[in-house]
Amino acid sequence: MKGIKNGKIILENGVLEDRVILFEDKIIDIVSEKEYNLSTIELMDVGGNFVSPGFINIHVHGCSGYDFMDEEGLEEISKDLLKTGVTSFLATTMSLEFEKIEKALRRIKDFMLRGRYKGLLGVHLEGPFISKKYKGAHDDRFLIDPDFKLIEPYKDVIKIVTIAPELEGAEEFIKKCCKEGIIISIGHSGASYEKTIKAIEHGAKSITHTFNAMPQIHHRNPSVLGAAFITDVYCEVIPDNIHIHPYLYEVLIRIKGKNRIILVTDSNRACLLGDGEYELGGQAVIVKNGKATLKDGTIAGSVLKMNEGIRNFYKNTNLEMWEAVKLATINPARLLGIYDKKGSIEAGKDAEFCILDEEFNIVDVII
């Protein structure tokens, strides 16, 4: 048995001090150092820093020069995401020829079956079932109408599918995915308010990078955002202060509340590297001053680290630190249906911890 002492423990409803977390592969208990005999425990002193649950990133394309669409790099991405505090994640794909998407799905499935890294929870399929008008950095040559038969062989590894509900066949696709336990996220879409509401009624649970790659609210066309704001769907947010103005973080909190926002990075292979020219979905991406764009200026993902994203959100809202952390731990765990295993520091859950200083810098990660 091991223990973590001298830490400010971030719980679901606050911060706990003067306690020791006991764990092996699972969290065993949180005890008082004075009342529990710790003489046989291997203790780690975290020096008064914060102890957070490991972060969960449901929308990330890669880092450290690797992308999940590459022929290699799964282990490197999995390890290097730990540097950002992320202990669990969904490998997010891009729109390419479907044969290449299938190859990526097979590689990821095999990697998971071999148990090389338990933090890889599955796949977020972002494209090719999205709108050409709101494609963002996706190459419209590879965008197609949804067909469940295409993804059926991989339904055990695909956890989320981003879809534009206005596409031909989308309604039946959404129903089928929800029946099979695949989460539908609405994004890269120009769907009307009515079409979006219908998708939510059929089971869609999330909005992909809210505000981005969709029409903005108009008083005669509330569209995807209008539907998102009056229903209980989760809303992804990329808090890099580039994708959306940081003022909107607090606006979104007041509209959706603290339980329906999920922080994501949408980071590409340039994350953890510097400025330069990279590749995403077969297209050249230029990173300059921390902003990633295609050559035509279209934003192409981010280089955001999750710990920095939580810090950005925290500093631009009225949230407490533990409340900001919740948006990258508890909320994604609940969306994915794994809150019984991950997302908070409680007895019986996976022993995955992120040690943070008060500026959200990563001091250490324990898995």
C-alpha positions in Angstrom: 0.0 0.0 0.0 1.1 3.6 -0.8 0.0 6.9 0.5 0.0 10.6 -0.5 0.5 13.1 2.4 0.8 16.8 2.9 -1.5 17.6 -0.1 -4.6 19.7 -0.6 -7.0 17.1 -1.9 -9.4 18.3 -4.5 -12.8 16.6 -4.0 -16.1 16.9 -5.7 -17.3 19.6 -3.3 -14.2 21.2 -2.0 -10.6 20.8 -0.8 -9.5 18.6 2.0 -6.3 19.1 4.0 -4.5 17.2 6.7 -5.4 13.8 5.3 -3.6 10.9 3.6 -4.8 9.2 0.5 -4.1 5.4 0.7 -4.0 3.5 -2.6 -2.7 0.5 -4.5 -4.2 0.1 -8.0 -7.4 1.5 -6.6 -8.0 4.2 -4.0 -8.4 2.5 -0.6 -9.3 5.4 1.7 -8.7 8.9 2.8 -7.5 8.9 6.4 -6.2 11.2 9.2 -2.5 11.0 9.6 -2.9 11.4 13.4 -5.5 8.6 13.7 -4.1 6.0 11.3 -0.9 4.0 11.7 1.2 4.8 8.7 4.4 3.1 9.7 4.1 0.4 7.1 2.9 2.7 4.3 5.2 4.0 1.5 4.4 7.7 1.8 4.8 10.4 -0.8 5.0 13.9 0.5 3.7 16.3 -2.1 4.8 19.5 -0.3 1.5 21.2 0.2 0.6 21.1 -3.4 -2.9 20.2 -4.7 -3.8 16.6 -5.4 -6.3 16.3 -8.2 -8.0 13.4 -9.9 -6.2 12.7 -13.2 -7.6 14.8 -16.0 -9.8 13.2 -18.7 -9.5 14.6 -22.3 -12.3 13.5 -24.6 -11.1 15.5 -27.6 -7.4 15.3 -28.4 -5.7 14.6 -31.8 -2.1 14.2 -30.6 1.0 15.8 -29.2 4.8 15.6 -29.3 4.9 15.3 -33.1 2.5 12.4 -33.3 -1.2 12.2 -34.4 -3.7 9.4 -33.8 -4.0 9.0 -37.5 -0.3 8.2 -37.8 1.0 4.6 -38.3 2.8 4.9 -35.0 3.0 7.0 -31.9 0.2 5.7 -29.7 2.5 4.9 -26.8 4.4 8.2 -27.1 1.2 10.2 -27.1 -0.2 8.2 -24.2 2.9 8.9 -22.1 3.4 12.5 -23.1 -0.1 13.5 -22.3 0.8 12.7 -18.7 2.9 15.9 -18.8 -0.3 17.9 -19.2 -2.0 16.0 -16.3 -4.1 13.8 -18.6 -4.4 10.3 -17.3 -7.3 9.2 -19.5 -8.4 10.3 -23.0 -10.2 9.5 -26.2 -8.0 9.3 -29.3 -9.6 11.7 -31.7 -9.6 11.1 -35.5 -9.7 13.4 -38.5 -11.5 13.2 -41.8 -9.4 11.3 -44.4 -10.2 8.4 -46.8 -12.4 6.0 -44.7 -9.8 3.3 -45.3 -7.3 5.4 -43.4 -9.8 6.0 -40.6 -10.4 2.2 -40.4 -6.7 1.6 -40.1 -6.4 4.0 -37.2 -9.4 2.4 -35.5 -7.8 -1.0 -35.9 -4.4 0.2 -34.5 -6.1 1.9 -31.5 -8.3 -1.2 -30.8 -5.2 -3.5 -30.9 -3.3 -1.1 -28.7 -6.1 -1.2 -26.1 -6.4 -5.0 -26.3 -2.7 -5.4 -25.6 -3.2 -3.3 -22.5 -0.2 -1.2 -23.3 -1.7 1.9 -21.7 -5.0 1.8 -19.7 -5.5 5.6 -20.1 -6.6 5.2 -23.7 -10.4 4.8 -23.3 -11.4 4.6 -26.9 -12.0 6.8 -29.9 -13.7 10.1 -30.6 -14.6 9.9 -34.3 -14.6 13.6 -35.4 -15.5 13.4 -39.0 -16.2 12.3 -41.7 -19.9 12.7 -40.9 -19.8 16.5 -40.7 -21.0 19.5 -42.7 -18.9 20.8 -45.6 -20.0 24.3 -44.8 -18.8 24.1 -41.2 -15.9 21.7 -41.8 -13.3 23.9 -40.0 -9.9 22.3 -40.6 -11.3 19.1 -42.1 -10.7 18.4 -45.8 -14.1 18.4 -47.4 -13.0 15.9 -50.0 -13.4 13.2 -47.4 -16.7 14.2 -45.8 -19.6 11.8 -46.3 -23.1 11.1 -45.1 -23.4 8.9 -42.0 -23.7 5.2 -42.4 -23.7 3.0 -39.3 -22.4 0.0 -41.3 -19.1 1.8 -41.8 -18.4 2.0 -38.1 -20.3 -1.2 -36.9 -17.1 -3.3 -36.8 -15.5 -0.8 -34.4 -18.5 -0.1 -32.2 -16.6 -1.5 -29.2 -13.8 1.1 -29.5 -15.7 4.2 -30.7 -17.0 6.0 -27.7 -18.1 9.4 -29.2 -19.1 10.3 -32.8 -19.3 14.0 -33.8 -22.0 14.4 -36.4 -23.9 17.1 -38.3 -27.6 16.2 -37.7 -28.7 17.9 -41.0 -26.9 15.3 -43.1 -28.9 12.6 -45.1 -29.4 9.6 -42.9 -28.3 11.3 -39.7 -31.5 10.6 -37.8 -31.3 6.8 -38.2 -27.5 6.9 -37.6 -28.0 8.8 -34.3 -30.7 6.3 -33.1 -28.5 3.3 -33.9 -25.4 4.8 -32.2 -27.4 5.6 -29.1 -28.9 2.1 -29.0 -25.3 0.6 -29.2 -24.1 2.9 -26.4 -22.0 5.2 -28.6 -22.3 8.9 -27.5 -23.5 11.3 -30.2 -21.9 14.8 -30.1 -23.3 17.5 -32.4 -20.6 19.5 -34.1 -19.2 20.9 -37.4 -22.9 21.5 -38.2 -25.2 24.1 -39.6 -28.3 22.3 -38.3 -31.4 24.3 -37.5 -32.6 24.7 -33.9 -35.4 22.2 -34.7 -33.1 19.7 -36.3 -30.7 19.9 -33.3 -33.6 19.5 -30.8 -34.7 16.4 -32.7 -31.2 14.9 -32.5 -31.1 15.6 -28.8 -34.5 13.9 -28.4 -33.1 10.9 -30.2 -30.2 10.7 -27.7 -27.4 13.1 -28.6 -25.6 14.1 -25.4 -22.9 16.6 -26.2 -21.8 19.5 -28.4 -18.4 19.4 -30.0 -16.2 22.4 -29.2 -19.1 24.7 -28.5 -19.2 28.0 -30.5 -16.7 26.7 -33.0 -17.6 25.3 -36.5 -21.3 26.2 -36.2 -23.5 29.2 -36.8 -23.7 31.7 -34.0 -27.0 32.5 -32.3 -29.3 34.8 -34.3 -32.6 36.0 -33.1 -34.3 34.4 -36.1 -32.1 31.3 -36.2 -31.0 30.0 -32.8 -29.4 27.0 -34.4 -27.2 24.4 -32.6 -26.2 26.8 -29.8 -29.8 27.8 -29.0 -30.7 24.1 -28.6 -27.6 23.4 -26.6 -28.4 26.2 -24.2 -31.9 25.1 -23.2 -31.2 21.4 -23.0 -29.1 19.3 -20.6 -26.4 18.3 -23.2 -22.8 18.6 -22.3 -20.8 21.4 -24.0 -17.2 20.9 -24.9 -15.1 24.1 -24.6 -11.5 24.7 -25.9 -10.2 27.2 -23.2 -7.1 28.4 -25.0 -8.3 32.0 -25.2 -8.1 31.7 -29.0 -11.0 29.5 -30.0 -13.5 31.7 -28.0 -13.1 34.9 -26.1 -12.4 34.1 -22.4 -15.4 36.4 -21.4 -17.6 33.6 -22.8 -16.4 31.1 -20.2 -18.4 32.8 -17.5 -21.3 33.4 -19.8 -21.4 29.6 -20.5 -21.2 28.8 -16.8 -24.2 31.0 -16.1 -26.2 29.4 -19.0 -25.2 25.7 -18.6 -24.1 25.5 -15.0 -21.0 23.7 -13.6 -22.2 20.2 -14.3 -22.6 20.4 -18.1 -19.3 21.9 -19.3 -16.4 19.7 -20.4 -13.0 21.2 -21.0 -11.1 19.8 -24.0 -7.9 20.7 -25.8 -8.5 19.6 -29.4 -4.7 19.7 -29.5 -2.7 18.5 -32.5 0.7 17.0 -32.9 2.4 20.4 -32.2 1.3 20.3 -28.6 4.4 20.2 -26.3 6.5 21.4 -29.2 7.2 24.9 -30.5 6.1 27.1 -33.4 6.6 25.7 -36.9 4.9 23.8 -39.7 3.1 20.6 -39.0 0.3 18.4 -40.5 -3.3 17.7 -39.6 -5.7 15.6 -41.6 -3.4 15.7 -44.6 -3.1 19.5 -44.6 -0.3 21.8 -43.6 -0.7 23.5 -40.3 1.3 26.6 -39.2 1.8 27.2 -35.5 2.8 30.8 -34.7 2.7 32.4 -31.2 0.8 29.4 -30.0 -2.0 29.6 -32.6 -2.5 26.7 -35.1 -4.0 27.5 -38.5 -4.2 26.2 -42.0 -2.4 28.3 -44.6 -5.7 30.1 -45.3 -6.0 31.2 -41.7 -8.6 28.6 -40.5 -8.0 27.6 -36.9 -6.7 24.0 -37.0 -7.0 22.6 -33.5 -4.7 23.9 -30.7 -1.4 23.4 -28.9 -3.2 23.7 -25.6 -2.1 21.6 -22.6 -5.1 20.5 -20.4 -3.6 22.0 -17.2 -3.2 25.4 -18.9 -6.7 25.2 -20.2 -8.1 24.6 -16.7 -6.1 27.6 -15.5 -7.4 29.8 -18.3 -11.0 28.9 -17.5 -10.5 29.3 -13.8 -8.9 32.8 -14.1 -11.7 34.1 -16.3 -14.6 32.8 -14.2 -15.9 33.0 -10.7 -15.3 29.3 -10.1 -13.3 28.0 -7.2 -10.2 25.9 -8.1 -11.9 22.6 -7.3 -14.9 23.6 -9.4 -12.7 24.3 -12.4 -10.9 21.0 -12.1 -14.4 19.3 -12.1 -14.9 20.4 -15.7 -11.9 18.2 -16.8 -12.5 15.2 -14.4 -16.0 14.6 -13.0 -18.0 15.9 -16.0 -16.2 14.0 -18.8 -16.3 10.8 -16.6 -20.1 11.2 -16.2 -20.6 11.7 -19.9 -18.6 8.6 -20.7 -20.4 6.6 -18.1 -17.2 5.8 -16.1 -17.7 7.9 -13.0 -17.8 4.8 -10.9 -14.2 4.2 -11.9 -12.6 7.6 -12.6 -13.1 11.4 -12.3 -12.8 11.9 -8.5 -10.8 10.9 -5.5 -12.9 8.3 -3.8 -12.4 4.9 -2.3 -12.8 2.2 -5.0 -11.8 4.4 -7.9 -8.7 4.1 -10.1 -5.6 5.5 -8.4 -4.9 8.3 -10.9 -3.6 11.6 -9.5 -2.3 14.8 -10.8 -0.2 16.9 -8.4 -0.6 20.6 -9.1 0.8 23.9 -7.7 -1.5 26.8 -7.2 -0.8 28.0 -10.8 -1.9 24.6 -12.2 1.7 23.6 -13.2 2.2 19.9 -13.2 4.4 18.8 -10.3 3.9 15.1 -10.7 1.4 12.5 -12.0 0.7 9.1 -10.3 -1.0 6.3 -12.1 
